Amino acid sequence: MSNKERRIDTKLIHAGEPRARFGGAVAMPVFQSSTFESQGESDYHDIRYIRLNNTPNHHCLHRKLAELENAQDALVTSSGMAAITTALLTVLSNGDHLLAHSSLYGGTHDFINKDLPGLGISADYIPLEDPQAWVAKLRGNTRAIYVETITNPLVQVADLEAVVEFARQHGLVTLIDNTFASPFNFRPAEWGFDISLHSCTKYLNGHTDIVAGAVIGNEDWVGRIRHKLNHLGGSLDPHACFLLQRGMKTLALRMRHQNRSAQAIAEFLEGQPSVRKVNYPGLAGHPHHQRARHLLDGCSGMLSFELAGGVEEVERFIEALALPVYAPSLGGVESLVTRPALTSHSGMSPEQRSQAGVSDNLIRVSVGIEAVEDLIEDFEQALKKSFRAVGAV
Ligand code: PLP
């Protein structure tokens, strides 16, 4: 049986690992050398040098990441933003136009709005739920379409099959940020996407201790993006490669646990009178529940919810939590909570936020791998404390 046919749990451990182990080492050693003896390389991009993303640590990760998403090739980068910006700058040139879903990660949104116009690249946003409206935004120079698998912070799941079909009809390159799902829950190449992007800082590494990114796709696109990255310089240091590879090995164990825990927490919160609304695609009442079941192998550890009270109750609730840490980012082993109105969406006006469905009392949770019973007990006591103080519930 080839690695390609194996299950993701097995691939995480064995795919890409050197077949003749270096010095017999079972764990891949760190090759902390900036340059390597020449072996007659004649092309600039083949010179063995850290910035050119070709140390043994890079090669190993590239093979593993490609196999995880059943794609041809992969490339690690110094951050998720390095993956996203380098991919967009490879696909788009002066005079090109991009279509992007309206709810994107803030850093990506800012790059599209603030940096691309200066390079002569324009963009229009398309509504997630209305594929009929996408055609009206097409221009003669539209080159690509950019989406996220699960959106932040409302955890919506776009009609990803419609995105690929639309792109095929109109000759567009498809890019998808697969960070929130991780390769465990969604593999873009299997659904026809050209380029999958990750902030490996999140689920892929899973231990909240590095920043890294990845581009996964066919050989042609990954090759072109690698050449651009070689020039822009956003390469990942071998020690961070080592940590990422180590973290990735437990992705399936973590993600399975996080999928289940988020589902249990969402169901618990849904039954609480002090909670107005819970956003989690694993809930039968979520507008994209059926689509999520069709596209995803799990709904991830990300959920958000609105308290019935106001900002005061939200602040008291977060303060009363004993386990989740009040911090941005996501996808690690420890649970985190944030208030999107103060973090990812703070750049928007209150009107824009309310249009986007991000209220001031929305709380986002990244569920970790703690015992879910402990997390639920913690949420329960924090809700009681938060609402007892004002006698609301
Ligand atoms: N994409 C998503 C969905 C994210 O949430 C983030 C960071 O929060 C990024 C990309 C950027 O990743 P990084 O911080 O690794 O550059």
Residues whose N, C-alpha, C, O or C-beta is under 5 A from the ligand:
A	BS01	PLP	S79 G80 M81 Y105 D177 T179 S199 T201 V211 A212
